[in-house]
């Protein structure tokens, strides 16, 4: 090994100090330095590269577009944003069934359009007169219900549409629809099949109070009264009662449908007796298919998947009471994340990120009868299945604490700290052999609390899966001629807290809220090596000298990759 300028041999035992990014320097001998330098050159030559041509390593950049992280997360349909403080307040009160606070409606005097109104998340309520004639006014009958009772000779049924006060200014018309099958209240479908008759009401005459509605009930609401004549569909059935389902679709000022009501059931027939039907109500929170950012071309992201939250209640209604026959609630969700694959820096065939399922939960509770899709009976029981980082916990079955008890307590929680190895790989970045380690830290857990009443077949409770993670990575190299600086602490990488409330008796029947935050921090990689400056003008950076009797100029080649840098986001929403 010689001085490239004078040709004189260097002293192999002379000590030299090589600079390092931390400024402390690294002491070695000339011989050790050149042994590593030649070993590195030999390894690179096998790959068709050489330290004598530093420009061969330029342009090595991760395929990462930070712009994907700039927009706010796109929320699933039918969800609306709420403030973080409101979400945190909801969390604190989640030990009981959370009642959704009344949403403040927009000031309609400002010309709010239907798109703005949709954020208010309102639904029209439809009532039907219980018994008797309507007398041609809005004041009779005096009792408004969701299911009417039979009355001989009754062909014209009075109906009452209820909307929040202020919304009526945005409704141009309403369309009523009649079917002999229940309308699906869980799906947005303004033009369903099997509609036997429909009609429109316009102009609308909204009233602020109606006889038969308690003052506390109609406060802050307005009502539209109209009639539906079922004899236009068929003559009054003889010696029998037929159920007909009626609902209303509200249209906005732009002529587009904006909301659909519940079912109101009319008992139509010539038999003067009660309609004694077993009725079924189904509710659901939409299927979760959410990721931020979307796609697999991002180094970091989080996702939520699942079939949402569904409930089914079957009941029997008579003149004097409503009896719950059965109640079912099911929920499942998957929380996971995508994390950066460092091998994608040097190998284009490697994916930019890999997927990790962190928590999967499946809850099912069935009490009583008539909860199946066709009203059939299903096996009763309450169970919970959990999988944390691919490891399945024992299935939990909830049963009465003592024989003969009439209630079941739904109390279960699990908390697991995370220290999950994501990467321990070695590869070349430029000419430098690098070792990178990365871990997922934080915590994951699941809470369930509530109660099942075995006498009334009623359930209420809260499901709360949560995930709080951070991403740590570091890199190094076991060589004196090169250095690697890889530092990362993305904290939080993902923080996700979900609340799913269900109740057979309280309103809302189902409620889902969620807080997403994360992607705050930086991951950067800096690599370089030191080599004797060649006797040509290719010097990138003069960093010092090798001294071994004579001073030899020492040069540096360096690359820096900003893999990830983001200021974070915080988003809350509810359904």
C-alpha positions as CSV (number, residue, x, y, z in Angstrom):
1,X,0.0,0.0,0.0
2,X,1.6,3.2,-1.2
3,X,1.2,6.9,-1.3
4,X,-0.6,7.5,-4.6
5,X,1.4,10.7,-5.2
6,X,5.0,9.6,-4.2
7,X,4.7,5.9,-4.6
8,X,6.4,5.3,-1.2
9,X,5.1,2.4,1.0
10,X,3.0,3.3,4.0
11,X,3.8,2.1,7.5
12,X,1.3,-0.7,8.2
13,X,1.6,-0.3,12.0
14,X,1.0,3.5,12.0
15,X,-2.2,4.4,13.8
16,X,-4.8,6.6,12.1
17,X,-8.0,8.2,13.3
18,X,-11.0,8.1,11.0
19,X,-13.8,10.6,11.4
20,X,-17.3,9.4,12.4
21,X,-20.7,11.2,12.3
22,X,-20.8,11.6,16.1
23,X,-17.4,13.4,16.0
24,X,-15.6,11.0,18.3
25,X,-13.5,9.4,15.6
26,X,-12.3,5.8,15.3
27,X,-8.7,4.7,15.8
28,X,-7.2,1.9,13.8
29,X,-4.0,0.9,12.0
30,X,-3.1,1.5,8.4
31,X,-3.0,-2.3,7.8
32,X,-6.5,-2.9,9.3
33,X,-7.8,0.0,7.3
34,X,-6.5,-1.4,4.0
35,X,-7.5,-5.0,4.8
36,X,-11.1,-3.8,5.2
37,X,-10.9,-1.6,2.1
38,X,-9.7,-4.4,-0.1
39,X,-12.2,-6.9,1.3
40,X,-15.0,-4.4,0.5
41,X,-13.6,-3.8,-3.0
42,X,-13.5,-7.6,-3.6
43,X,-17.1,-8.0,-2.5
44,X,-18.2,-5.1,-4.7
45,X,-16.2,-6.4,-7.7
46,X,-18.3,-9.6,-7.5
47,X,-21.4,-7.4,-7.9
48,X,-19.9,-5.5,-10.8
49,X,-19.0,-2.3,-8.9
50,X,-15.9,-0.7,-7.6
51,X,-14.8,1.9,-5.0
52,X,-12.7,3.4,-7.7
53,X,-16.0,4.6,-9.3
54,X,-17.9,6.3,-6.5
55,X,-20.5,7.7,-8.9
56,X,-21.7,4.1,-9.5
57,X,-23.5,4.4,-6.1
58,X,-25.4,7.6,-6.7
59,X,-29.1,7.8,-7.1
60,X,-29.9,5.0,-4.6
61,X,-33.1,6.4,-3.1
62,X,-36.1,4.8,-1.4
63,X,-39.3,4.8,-3.4
64,X,-41.3,6.9,-1.0
65,X,-43.8,9.6,-1.7
66,X,-44.5,11.7,1.4
67,X,-47.4,13.4,-0.4
68,X,-49.5,10.4,0.3
69,X,-49.6,11.3,4.0
70,X,-50.6,14.9,3.6
71,X,-54.4,14.6,3.0
72,X,-56.7,13.9,5.9
73,X,-57.9,10.3,6.2
74,X,-60.9,9.6,4.1
75,X,-63.7,8.4,6.4
76,X,-65.9,5.5,5.5
77,X,-69.4,6.3,4.3
78,X,-72.0,7.4,6.9
79,X,-69.4,8.3,9.4
80,X,-69.0,11.9,10.6
81,X,-66.1,13.6,12.3
82,X,-66.2,14.7,15.9
83,X,-63.7,16.6,18.0
84,X,-61.0,14.8,20.0
85,X,-62.2,16.3,23.3
86,X,-65.7,14.9,22.5
87,X,-64.3,11.5,21.8
88,X,-62.3,11.5,25.0
89,X,-65.4,12.5,27.0
90,X,-67.3,9.6,25.4
91,X,-64.5,7.3,26.5
92,X,-64.8,8.3,30.1
93,X,-68.5,7.7,30.1
94,X,-68.3,4.4,28.3
95,X,-68.9,2.3,31.4
96,X,-72.6,2.8,30.7
97,X,-74.3,2.8,27.4
98,X,-73.3,6.1,25.8
99,X,-76.2,8.3,24.7
100,X,-75.2,10.2,21.5
101,X,-75.6,13.9,22.3
102,X,-78.1,15.8,20.2
103,X,-76.3,17.1,17.1
104,X,-76.4,20.8,16.6
105,X,-78.1,21.4,13.2
106,X,-76.7,23.9,10.7
107,X,-78.3,27.3,10.5
108,X,-80.6,26.8,7.6
109,X,-81.0,30.6,7.0
110,X,-77.6,30.5,5.5
111,X,-78.7,28.3,2.6
112,X,-77.1,25.1,3.7
113,X,-77.2,22.4,1.0
114,X,-78.0,18.7,1.4
115,X,-74.4,17.8,1.3
116,X,-73.7,19.9,4.4
117,X,-76.8,18.5,6.0
118,X,-75.7,14.9,5.5
119,X,-72.9,15.5,8.1
120,X,-75.6,16.1,10.7
121,X,-76.4,12.4,10.6
122,X,-80.2,12.6,11.1
123,X,-82.9,10.2,10.2
124,X,-86.7,10.9,9.8
125,X,-89.0,9.0,12.0
126,X,-92.4,7.7,10.7
127,X,-95.3,6.9,13.0
128,X,-98.7,5.4,12.2
129,X,-102.1,5.9,13.9
130,X,-102.8,3.1,16.4
131,X,-106.6,2.8,16.1
132,X,-109.7,4.6,15.1
133,X,-110.6,7.1,12.4
134,X,-108.6,10.2,11.7
135,X,-111.5,12.6,11.7
136,X,-109.8,14.6,8.9
137,X,-107.4,16.4,11.2
138,X,-103.9,16.0,12.5
139,X,-105.2,15.6,16.1
140,X,-106.7,12.1,15.7
141,X,-106.0,9.4,16.4
142,X,-104.4,10.4,19.7
143,X,-101.8,7.6,19.8
144,X,-98.9,7.3,17.4
145,X,-96.9,4.1,17.1
146,X,-94.6,2.2,14.8
147,X,-97.0,-0.7,14.5
148,X,-100.8,-0.3,14.2
149,X,-103.4,-2.6,15.6
150,X,-106.2,-4.1,13.5
151,X,-109.5,-2.3,13.2
152,X,-112.4,-3.6,11.1
153,X,-113.3,-1.5,8.1
154,X,-110.1,0.6,8.2
155,X,-108.7,1.4,4.8
156,X,-107.1,4.9,5.1
157,X,-104.2,5.0,7.5
158,X,-102.9,8.3,9.0
159,X,-99.1,8.7,9.2
160,X,-96.9,11.2,10.9
161,X,-93.4,12.1,9.7
162,X,-91.0,13.6,12.2
163,X,-87.8,15.5,11.5
164,X,-85.5,17.8,13.6
165,X,-86.6,21.4,13.6
166,X,-84.6,23.3,11.0
167,X,-84.3,20.4,8.7
168,X,-87.7,20.9,7.2
169,X,-86.5,24.0,5.3
170,X,-84.2,21.7,3.3
171,X,-86.8,19.2,2.3
172,X,-88.6,19.9,-1.0
173,X,-90.9,16.8,-1.0
174,X,-91.4,13.4,0.6
175,X,-92.2,10.1,-1.1
176,X,-94.1,7.4,0.7
177,X,-93.7,3.8,-0.3
178,X,-95.8,0.7,0.5
179,X,-94.7,-2.9,0.4
180,X,-95.9,-6.2,1.8
181,X,-92.3,-7.0,2.8
182,X,-90.1,-5.0,5.4
183,X,-87.8,-2.4,3.9
184,X,-84.2,-3.0,4.8
185,X,-83.4,-0.2,7.3
186,X,-79.7,-1.0,7.4
187,X,-78.9,-0.2,3.7
188,X,-79.2,3.1,1.8
189,X,-81.7,2.2,-1.0
190,X,-84.1,4.9,-2.1
191,X,-85.7,2.8,-4.9
192,X,-86.1,-0.7,-3.6
193,X,-87.8,-3.5,-5.3
194,X,-91.3,-4.9,-4.3
195,X,-92.8,-1.4,-3.9
196,X,-96.6,-1.9,-4.4
197,X,-97.6,1.7,-4.4
198,X,-95.9,5.1,-3.8
199,X,-96.9,8.7,-3.8
200,X,-95.6,12.2,-3.1
201,X,-96.5,14.9,-0.6
202,X,-95.8,18.4,-1.8
203,X,-96.0,21.2,-0.7
204,X,-95.4,20.2,2.9
205,X,-97.1,21.8,5.9
206,X,-95.0,21.2,8.9
207,X,-96.5,21.5,12.4
208,X,-94.7,22.0,15.7
209,X,-96.9,19.9,17.9
210,X,-99.4,17.1,17.5
211,X,-102.0,15.7,19.8
212,X,-100.8,12.3,21.0
213,X,-97.1,13.3,21.1
214,X,-95.9,14.3,24.6
215,X,-94.5,17.9,24.7
216,X,-91.1,16.7,25.7
217,X,-91.0,14.4,22.7
218,X,-91.9,17.0,20.1
219,X,-89.7,19.7,21.5
220,X,-87.1,20.6,18.8
221,X,-89.0,18.6,16.1
222,X,-91.6,19.3,13.5
223,X,-94.2,17.0,11.9
224,X,-95.9,16.4,8.6
225,X,-99.2,14.7,8.5
226,X,-100.5,12.6,5.5
227,X,-102.6,9.6,4.7
228,X,-102.2,6.3,2.7
229,X,-105.2,4.5,1.3
230,X,-104.4,0.8,1.2
231,X,-107.6,0.0,-0.7
232,X,-105.9,1.3,-3.8
233,X,-103.6,-1.7,-3.6
234,X,-106.2,-4.3,-2.8
235,X,-109.7,-4.4,-1.3
236,X,-110.0,-4.9,2.4
237,X,-108.9,-8.6,3.1
238,X,-111.9,-10.7,4.2
239,X,-111.7,-12.5,7.5
240,X,-107.9,-11.9,7.8
241,X,-105.3,-9.3,8.5
242,X,-102.4,-8.4,6.2
243,X,-99.4,-6.5,7.3
244,X,-98.2,-3.6,5.0
245,X,-95.0,-1.8,5.5
246,X,-94.8,2.0,4.8
247,X,-91.7,4.2,4.8
248,X,-90.8,7.7,3.6
249,X,-87.9,9.1,1.5
250,X,-87.1,12.8,1.9
251,X,-85.8,14.8,-1.0
252,X,-83.6,17.9,-0.8
253,X,-83.9,21.2,-2.5
254,X,-81.7,19.9,-5.3
255,X,-84.2,17.1,-6.0
256,X,-81.9,14.4,-4.8
257,X,-82.9,11.8,-2.1
258,X,-81.3,12.7,1.2
259,X,-82.7,10.4,3.9
260,X,-85.1,7.4,4.4
261,X,-87.3,6.7,7.4
262,X,-87.9,3.6,9.5
263,X,-90.7,1.1,8.7
264,X,-94.2,1.8,9.9
265,X,-96.5,-1.3,9.9
266,X,-100.2,-1.1,9.0
267,X,-102.6,-3.9,10.0
268,X,-105.0,-4.1,7.1
269,X,-108.1,-6.4,7.3
270,X,-111.7,-7.0,8.1
271,X,-111.2,-8.9,11.3
272,X,-111.7,-6.7,14.4
273,X,-108.9,-8.1,16.5
274,X,-105.3,-7.3,17.3
275,X,-102.5,-7.9,14.9
276,X,-100.3,-10.3,16.8
277,X,-97.1,-10.5,14.7
278,X,-93.6,-11.4,15.5
279,X,-91.5,-8.5,14.3
280,X,-87.8,-8.2,13.6
281,X,-85.6,-5.1,13.7
282,X,-82.1,-5.2,12.2
283,X,-79.4,-2.6,12.7
284,X,-75.8,-2.4,11.6
285,X,-72.7,-0.2,11.6
286,X,-71.1,-0.4,8.1
287,X,-68.4,-2.9,7.3
288,X,-64.9,-1.6,8.2
289,X,-62.6,-1.3,5.2
290,X,-60.4,1.5,6.2
291,X,-56.7,2.3,5.7
292,X,-54.6,5.4,6.0
293,X,-52.9,6.0,3.7
294,X,-54.5,3.6,1.3
295,X,-52.6,1.1,-0.9
296,X,-49.4,-0.9,-0.6
297,X,-47.0,1.7,-2.0
298,X,-46.4,3.4,1.3
299,X,-43.8,2.6,4.0
300,X,-46.1,3.0,6.9
301,X,-49.9,2.8,7.3
302,X,-52.6,1.4,9.5
303,X,-55.8,-0.5,8.7
304,X,-59.1,-1.5,10.2
305,X,-61.1,-4.4,8.7
306,X,-64.2,-6.3,9.8
307,X,-67.8,-6.9,9.2
308,X,-68.8,-4.0,11.5
309,X,-71.4,-4.3,14.3
310,X,-74.8,-5.8,13.8
311,X,-77.8,-6.4,16.0
312,X,-81.1,-8.2,15.5
313,X,-84.1,-7.9,17.8
314,X,-87.3,-10.0,17.5
315,X,-90.4,-9.1,19.5
316,X,-94.1,-9.6,19.8
317,X,-96.5,-6.7,20.0
318,X,-100.0,-6.7,21.4
319,X,-102.2,-3.9,22.5
320,X,-100.9,-3.7,26.0
321,X,-97.2,-4.6,25.8
322,X,-94.2,-5.4,23.7
323,X,-92.3,-8.6,24.5
324,X,-88.7,-9.1,23.4
325,X,-88.4,-12.7,22.1
326,X,-84.8,-12.6,21.1
327,X,-81.7,-10.4,20.7
328,X,-78.4,-11.0,18.8
329,X,-75.4,-8.8,18.5
330,X,-72.2,-9.7,16.5
331,X,-69.0,-7.7,16.0
332,X,-65.6,-8.3,14.6
333,X,-62.6,-6.1,13.8
334,X,-59.0,-6.5,12.7
335,X,-56.4,-3.9,13.7
336,X,-53.1,-3.9,11.9
337,X,-50.3,-1.9,10.3
338,X,-47.9,-1.9,7.4
339,X,-44.2,-1.3,8.2
340,X,-41.2,-0.3,6.2
341,X,-39.2,-3.1,4.5
342,X,-35.6,-1.8,4.4
343,X,-34.6,-4.3,1.8
344,X,-36.7,-2.3,-0.7
345,X,-33.9,0.3,-0.7
346,X,-31.5,-2.0,-2.6
347,X,-33.8,-4.6,-4.2
348,X,-36.6,-3.3,-6.4
349,X,-38.4,-6.7,-6.4
350,X,-38.9,-6.4,-2.6
351,X,-42.2,-4.8,-1.5
352,X,-42.0,-1.4,0.0
353,X,-43.8,-2.5,3.1
354,X,-45.1,-5.6,4.8
355,X,-48.3,-6.2,6.7
356,X,-48.7,-7.2,10.3
357,X,-52.0,-8.2,11.9
358,X,-51.9,-7.0,15.5
359,X,-55.3,-7.7,17.0
360,X,-58.3,-9.7,15.7
361,X,-61.5,-9.9,17.7
362,X,-64.8,-11.8,17.2
363,X,-67.8,-11.3,19.5
364,X,-71.2,-13.0,19.2
365,X,-74.1,-13.0,21.6
366,X,-77.5,-14.7,21.0
367,X,-80.4,-14.8,23.4
368,X,-83.9,-16.0,22.8
369,X,-85.6,-16.9,19.6
370,X,-86.2,-15.5,16.1
371,X,-82.8,-13.9,15.5
372,X,-81.9,-15.7,12.3
373,X,-82.0,-14.2,8.8
374,X,-85.4,-15.8,8.1
375,X,-86.7,-15.5,11.7
376,X,-85.4,-18.9,12.5
377,X,-84.0,-19.8,15.9
378,X,-80.3,-20.0,16.5
379,X,-78.2,-21.7,19.2
380,X,-78.0,-19.4,22.3
381,X,-74.7,-18.3,23.8
382,X,-72.2,-15.5,24.3
383,X,-68.6,-15.9,23.2
384,X,-65.5,-13.9,22.5
385,X,-62.5,-15.0,20.3
386,X,-59.2,-13.0,20.3
387,X,-56.0,-13.3,18.3
388,X,-53.1,-11.1,19.3
389,X,-50.1,-11.0,17.0
390,X,-51.1,-14.3,15.5
391,X,-51.5,-16.1,18.8
392,X,-55.1,-17.2,19.6
393,X,-56.3,-16.8,23.1
394,X,-58.7,-19.3,24.6
395,X,-62.3,-18.8,23.5
396,X,-64.3,-17.0,26.3
397,X,-67.8,-18.2,26.9
398,X,-69.9,-16.1,29.2
399,X,-72.3,-17.9,31.5
400,X,-74.2,-17.1,34.7
401,X,-72.0,-16.8,37.8
402,X,-74.3,-19.0,39.8
403,X,-76.8,-21.7,38.7
404,X,-80.2,-20.2,38.0
405,X,-79.0,-16.6,37.9
406,X,-81.0,-14.4,35.6
407,X,-78.1,-12.2,34.4
408,X,-74.7,-12.6,32.9
409,X,-71.9,-10.1,33.5
410,X,-69.9,-9.3,30.3
411,X,-66.6,-8.4,31.9
412,X,-63.4,-9.2,30.2
413,X,-60.2,-7.3,29.4
414,X,-56.7,-8.1,28.1
415,X,-53.6,-5.9,27.9
416,X,-50.5,-7.0,26.1
417,X,-47.3,-5.0,25.9
418,X,-45.6,-5.1,22.5
419,X,-41.9,-5.7,21.7
420,X,-42.2,-7.3,18.3
421,X,-39.1,-7.8,16.0
422,X,-39.9,-6.5,12.5
423,X,-36.5,-6.7,10.9
424,X,-33.0,-7.9,11.4
425,X,-31.3,-7.8,8.0
426,X,-27.9,-7.2,6.4
427,X,-27.5,-5.7,2.9
428,X,-25.4,-3.3,1.0
429,X,-26.3,0.4,0.7
430,X,-24.1,1.8,-1.9
431,X,-20.7,0.1,-1.1
432,X,-21.4,-0.2,2.6
433,X,-22.5,-3.5,4.3
434,X,-25.3,-2.5,6.7
435,X,-27.2,-4.3,9.4
436,X,-30.6,-2.9,10.3
437,X,-32.9,-3.9,13.2
438,X,-36.4,-2.6,13.7
439,X,-39.0,-3.3,16.4
440,X,-42.6,-2.6,17.1
441,X,-43.3,-1.4,20.6
442,X,-46.3,-0.2,22.6
443,X,-49.4,-2.0,23.8
444,X,-52.5,-3.7,22.5
445,X,-55.7,-4.7,24.3
446,X,-59.4,-5.5,24.3
447,X,-62.1,-4.6,26.8
448,X,-65.7,-5.9,27.0
449,X,-68.2,-4.8,29.6
450,X,-72.0,-5.0,29.8
451,X,-74.8,-7.2,30.9
452,X,-77.2,-9.8,29.5
453,X,-80.7,-10.2,31.0
454,X,-81.8,-13.8,30.5
455,X,-85.4,-13.1,31.5
456,X,-86.1,-10.3,29.0
457,X,-83.5,-11.5,26.4
458,X,-81.9,-8.1,26.5
459,X,-78.2,-7.2,26.1
460,X,-76.2,-4.0,26.5
461,X,-72.5,-3.4,26.6
462,X,-69.4,-1.8,25.1
463,X,-66.6,-3.4,23.0
464,X,-63.3,-1.5,23.1
465,X,-60.3,-2.8,21.1
466,X,-57.3,-0.5,21.3
467,X,-53.8,-0.3,19.8
468,X,-50.9,2.0,20.7
469,X,-47.6,1.4,18.8
470,X,-44.3,3.0,18.1
471,X,-41.6,2.1,15.6
472,X,-37.9,1.9,16.6
473,X,-35.1,1.2,14.2
474,X,-31.3,1.4,14.3
475,X,-28.5,0.5,11.9
476,X,-24.8,-0.2,12.1
477,X,-21.8,-1.6,10.4
478,X,-18.9,-3.7,11.7
479,X,-16.1,-1.9,9.8
480,X,-13.7,0.9,10.5
481,X,-13.7,2.3,7.0
482,X,-17.5,2.8,6.8
483,X,-20.3,4.1,9.0
484,X,-24.0,3.9,9.1
485,X,-26.4,6.2,11.0
486,X,-30.0,4.9,11.1
487,X,-32.2,6.5,13.7
488,X,-35.9,6.2,14.1
489,X,-38.6,6.7,16.7
490,X,-42.0,7.1,15.1
491,X,-44.2,7.6,18.2
492,X,-47.0,7.1,17.8
493,X,-46.7,4.9,14.7
494,X,-50.4,4.1,15.1
495,X,-52.8,4.8,18.0
496,X,-56.3,3.4,17.5
497,X,-59.1,3.4,20.0
498,X,-62.5,2.0,19.1
499,X,-65.8,2.1,21.0
500,X,-68.6,-0.1,19.9
501,X,-71.8,0.2,22.0
502,X,-74.9,-2.0,21.7
503,X,-78.2,-2.0,23.5
504,X,-81.5,-3.8,23.1
505,X,-83.4,-1.2,25.1
506,X,-81.5,2.2,24.9
507,X,-81.0,4.6,22.0
508,X,-79.0,4.5,20.0
509,X,-79.3,0.8,19.5
510,X,-75.8,0.7,18.0
511,X,-73.0,3.3,18.2
512,X,-69.5,3.2,16.8
513,X,-66.8,5.8,17.5
514,X,-63.1,5.8,16.7
515,X,-60.0,7.8,17.3
516,X,-57.1,7.4,14.8
517,X,-53.7,9.1,15.3
518,X,-50.1,8.4,14.5
519,X,-47.3,8.7,12.0
520,X,-45.3,11.2,13.9
521,X,-41.6,11.2,13.6
522,X,-38.6,10.6,11.3
523,X,-36.6,7.7,10.0
524,X,-33.4,8.6,8.2
525,X,-30.4,6.7,7.0
526,X,-26.9,8.0,6.4
527,X,-24.1,5.8,5.1
528,X,-20.6,6.5,4.0
529,X,-17.0,5.2,3.7
530,X,-13.5,6.7,3.7
531,X,-10.9,5.9,1.0
532,X,-7.6,7.3,-0.2
533,X,-8.2,10.2,-2.5
534,X,-7.4,9.1,-6.0
535,X,-4.8,11.2,-8.0
536,X,-7.7,12.5,-10.2
537,X,-10.3,15.2,-9.6
538,X,-13.0,12.8,-8.3
539,X,-12.7,13.9,-4.7
540,X,-16.1,14.3,-3.1
541,X,-15.0,15.4,0.3
542,X,-11.5,15.7,1.9
543,X,-11.8,14.6,5.5
544,X,-8.3,14.2,6.6
545,X,-5.0,12.3,6.0
546,X,-3.6,8.8,6.4
547,X,-0.3,9.2,8.2
548,X,2.3,6.5,7.8
549,X,5.6,8.4,7.4
550,X,3.8,10.5,4.7
551,X,0.4,12.0,4.7
552,X,-2.1,10.6,2.3
553,X,-5.3,12.5,1.6
554,X,-8.4,10.7,2.8
555,X,-11.8,11.2,1.1
556,X,-15.4,10.4,1.9
557,X,-18.3,9.2,-0.1
558,X,-21.7,9.6,1.6
559,X,-25.4,9.1,1.0
560,X,-28.4,10.2,3.1
561,X,-31.9,8.8,2.7
562,X,-34.9,10.5,4.4
563,X,-37.0,7.4,4.5
564,X,-39.9,8.8,6.5
565,X,-40.8,12.2,8.0
566,X,-44.3,13.2,9.0
567,X,-45.9,15.6,11.5
568,X,-48.6,13.1,12.5
569,X,-52.4,13.2,12.3
570,X,-55.3,12.9,14.7
571,X,-58.8,12.0,13.4
572,X,-62.0,11.0,15.3
573,X,-65.3,9.9,13.9
574,X,-68.5,8.2,14.8
575,X,-71.5,6.4,13.3
